[in-house]
C-alpha cells in the first residue's frame, strides 16, 4: 500500500464564531437543524481525529482520522514534519477483511467506549519508528514507513490487547484466553496454558475494564526480558444471562457479572520470560492489613495498576482493598515474585474512598511523581527514590484539581499537566511546573483563557499536542512547544463557509453560565442555551442531567450540534453539576457516600426551582432527561418531587444498586449485606408506583453494563400497580444506543413523547 495524496497543514488561527458568522447571518436564512442531520456524516463538529501520537524520533505525527462520508470509520494518517505533508498510511476499507469481530472484542470495545467506531481504533509505533502495528477487523498488520503493509495474523478469532514489546522485538496479543508472543513478522505461539472457559491470561477482568480504566492484563519490561501477566479465574462470579435480542433473532450470552456484594474474579499476577519460561507467581496476598482487607480472604482485593521500573529491576503494583478506602503500593522482585510494601494511600477523609488515577510517573532516577487527594484536592507529590519512596514533597497546591499528568521532561525536571482553573472550574488548562527546584513556585499556565483544553505529550516531554474548544469554537488541535507556543495546526477546524456546521451558524445560540447555591451554601454551576425568544413568552426547558460521580457536565467546551437542534425546536437547554460530580474536590464529591439518590436529587431540584424564577421559563414545562446514572436520577427525581417536573426521560437506568457491579457500587455504597438500609433508600423500586408525572423509559435490550434486568424490575413494578408509563426498547443494542439512524429515532421518540404531554414551545 502506498501513501495517499498529501494535504498541507494550515497555520492561521480560527476567528471566533461571532466574527465568522456576521456575513453568514446577514445573507443566509437559518437552516433547520434536524436530529437526522445531527447524527449524519460528515460530523457537524468537524473532523474528530483520535489517538494522535508522535513517532519515537519525533519526525511523524500520526492519528486516526474519520471519513467525511462515514463519521464512525477511521483510517490511519501521518504528518511528515520535514515535508509538511499529510498522507493516508492505512486505508481501513481497502485493507480490512470486513470479518465480524468476536464477542470478546465487541465487549472490550464497549467497555473502552469505542463500540460504535469502525476501521482502525488503535495503533502502536515500533521503537525504531520504522513501522506501526495496526489492529483491524480482529487481525494484526504491520505498516512500514514507505508504504509496505504486512499482515501478521489471519484468524477467525480476534487478537485482543495487541501490543509491541518495549524494544519492538516481539508482538503479543490475547487469543482464546491465552497470551501469545512471537517475533515481529513471525508466527506467534501461546506462552500461557489453556485452562477452560472461566480462566483467562493476559486480559483485564470485567470490573477492571469497566470501572478501573485498566484495559490490559499484561505488561512488558523495558528490556523485553520479562512480562508481567494477569491470570484471573471468574468461575465464582455470578452469571447474568444476557439476551441480545435482535430484529431477526436472539443470541443468548451467559455473562460473568459481579453484582454488588457478590464474589469478584480471583486475580493473580505472574512474571515470565517472553517464551513463558521462568514463571514466578507474585505474592499479592502478602502484607495484608487486617483493618482494611477482608478478614479471612487474602485474595479479596483489586489489582489496580501494574508498572515496571524504567530499568526493569522491579515491578510496582497498586493493590486496592475491596472497600476502596486503602491502596498499597508494592515493590515486586521479578526473579522471585517476593513483595515488599513501599507506601500506602488512604482515603482523604472519613466516609470517602480512594479514586484511582493514571496521573503518576516512575522517573529514571527512581523518584516517583504521584497524584493524591490527601489535602482535599487532586495534587502532585514527589517521592524520592533515595529513601524508598518513604517521604513525599507536595508539588502543587490550591483550591483546584489536577486532572491529568500530560508529560515529564526529566532532563530539565519540568512537569506538564492539566488542571482546572483556580478562578474558573469550568475551564481546564495546560500548566508547567519545575519540580526540581528547591522552592516550588506556582504552575505556569501555557494555554489561552476562554477555552477548555486536553493534551498529550511525547515520552520525553518535548512537544505538546493540545486540543481546545469553547462554546462557540469546535475542537481544534495543534502542536506546541514547551512554552505552549503553537508550532502548527493538526486540525484547525475553522468555522468557515466550508465547515459542515456552516449552514447552521445563523441559528447558533451562545451558552450562558451561572451558579446557584445548594442547601448548604455550596456553589453549583449551571449552563443554559436559550432559543431566540420573543418578549413576554415563556419557554419549555429540556433539563439534562447525569448526576453521578465522574463526569463534569458543565464546562466551557464545545458541546456539539445536538443541544442546538433541541434549542432550534424552541426549548431551553439546561444542565447543572450537583454535589458528587468530579473536578471540584473531595468535599464536593463526598456527600454521595452511602447516600446515592439523595443529595444529587436535591441539588437538581434547586436547579429546577431556580428555573421557575426566570420570567422566560414556563414553570409547568420543565422536562428532565438522563442516561445511565442520569436515567436513575430521572426516576429518583420524579419520585421525590411529584409535580415539580412536567415529564421525565429515563435512559438505561440503574434501578436497584444490587444489580450493578462491585467496584463501582461498593466504592460509594458499601455492600448490600453491610449497608442494607442505604441500598433500600437508594433504590428506585420501592417508590416506583408513586411516579405520577409522564415517564418514558428507554433501554438497549442487550445492555452488558446496566443489564436489562434493571429496566424489567421497574417495568414489572409499575405494571403490577397499574401505573402508566411509556417505553422504547432497542433490540440488539447495548448500553450505547446510538447510530446514524438509531440516534435520531431515539431523540424523535423523546420529543414526540414531550409533545404528547404538552411540553411544547409557545405558539
Phi, psi and omega in degrees: 000137181254163179292144176281179181298145185279152175238128180287142178275139182269160184229003181268146183281137178292137176284156176303153184303319183301320180290326183285333189268355186302307181294322183297315183293334179281331190254340189235129175289151180302141177258135181297130179260104182267161175295328177299318180286326180304321186257006179273175177255147357286159181297137178289348174282352188087184179303145181231070181296151182229163169055044178291131182217150173263140176295158183305328180270359177080001184284320186251142166252125178242153177199166175261124184244132180276158186273152178294323184270356178206093188296343182265351182262130184242138174244162180266125179239154178225145177244119178275111185289345176279315182271342182073028184236146173265147174216145171282121181271320179221122176271110187295328181285319182289325185269327188292155180272341185077006181295140179292138180290154175291160179299323178299317180290322177302316182290322175300319179294322177300316184288336175272001179063035176233024185295337182274349187276152179234168179078227184265125180246352180200164177192169181211132176287146167289159183298324181283346181079018181258001181196169184223129175278125186234112170281137181205124178053039175086354178245174184241142179228152173242112180265117179273143173294122186124343171124335184288138175235123183251127176277124184266329180223154178209084185225158175291326178283152176279146171268107183271153174049046182293146181203147165273144178293171187301320179272351182085006182283332185238154167246139183225154179193169176253131175219130176053045174070014177235154173269128181248143178220142176203159172298145179301126180091351180249172178291136175270160179222151178290138179247003175233155183286161173260119191237018177108177189291336187261358182241127184231144176245138172081003178249158170270140179292168188307308186292332176294318179290313189282322190240340187255000181057030173246109188257355181241164179230020174207154188216122178279141170287163186297331182260006180068009183285330185221155176232133169269129187229128174280140169236128175229145179246118181249021180297334180273355182277138181296155182256131169252123177279110183258113179266108177278081185285116180252176182292331185242006180171174182229131172250135182251127180240132171270103185259129174287116185223110183278097180286160184308133178085357181256179183289137169272169173297149176273112186255131175234161180228132180235156173237134185211168174284167181298341176262007180091356181281171179051044183282130175231146178270135176279130185277069186295335183279356178289161176058045174285143175257115186299337182274350182235343178252154184300127179296136173083354179223091183290354180263358186273076179214175177247132171277100191274308183215151178224131181215140173273145167298148183305329181265005178075008184283341183207158173246135179248131183237133172260116184245121185253136176289162186297326179288347179062033175256355186210141176221127176265138169258119187245143175256129185247134173279115185295338182275333184241340186081002180294145186241138175227137179288143178252300171203174182231150175244127180245161177306141187292342180201163175301152180058046176217188186218172175262116176281126178290154184208152169256012185271066178209161180206128172274121185274162183299331181274005179095351177288164179230127168268124190228142178256136181209153175258019190297337178261011178103347176223153179289116182220168180265146175226151177244122174260137180273134178290338184295327181251024177069030180063030183281331179233159183226161177233128182284131183261323179236151178202154179138174181274058174215169185239123169286123186255340181200134168278116185270316182188164178224125171262099185288336181292327180249002182054054181239132185250136179239134184206164172260143176205156172290154177284136179295332180271340185208100182291357179273351177249146169240140182230161172271131180235157174234148182214134174276104187274352182265357183289151175296323177246117181279119180270186178286146177298150178261122178284129184254352186241163189278135175293157183096355178232161166247147193231157163225164185199155168226175183208157174291166187298335181264002176071038183258320187233132178267142169243109191248135171247131179227154174201166174216180183292345177238013178226114179293166187305129176240140185236133180214155172273140180221156177275187184292346177265001181086002180287130182292129176267319181192150173285137167266317174213099182290323175053045182290138179277066178260190185293344180266355180288143180302333181277352186306317181297345186250005181296329184298331181254006180296131182249140183286158176267133176254147182235152177192186178210152174233177179254139171286177184300335180260010179091356179296131177290134178243125183270142178229162172225150186213139171235124182251149173289177175286097192270147175267139180303137176087350180261152179247143190239149177287159181242131169262099189265101182270142178212155166245298169091335185273175178295147177116267189294143168258108185281317185274113177206173186265020179273174177293136185244009172081180188273344186300311182294329177293325177295322178293318178294322177300334179280357177101015180254151170274129174268134181216141175213150181217138176266116180273169172301143186107340179274172193272169170072023175234003178102169186299313184298332179283325181279328193301328188300345179276357182300119181058025187209037178300144180081016180245279184298326180297319180295319181291324178292320178292326175299320177300324176296317179295319180294325175295316180303322183293345178275348185276133186293341182262002179261134173279109187295344180263007184226053175254110181255140181250145183217135177202157181236141178066245175301325177296325175295319174300317180299319178304314181297314182293325180291318179295325179288321185286326189223071178303135178088346179290324182248146182283332181190162179220140175247123182244105182261125176045054187280144160286130179247333176224122184291345173294344180266354182260170193284165187297304192297317179289306189294314185290336176304319184257330190248353189070197180263154176299329181293320183269335187234047184301321180296318180295319178296318179298319181292327183278342184295146176267001184276312186304323182256016183300323184283355177273355180290120182244347179273155180304133184228133173241122177256132178235137178204143170279132189280354177243027183297123179259358181257288169267092190300152189300339178301333175300317180289316183295330180297314182280328176300312181296321180298316183285322178295320181295339179255008179058041177262124184287145172197171178239162190209142171224117180250148183240100180300135176082354183262145181270211178293343179259093177267090185203164180155168186300328178255325184292319181299311176295328176298317180299313184285328173296323176297316180301315185280336169294321177298314180296318179297321181296336181253019171078011177273081189227158178292161177292152179278000000 
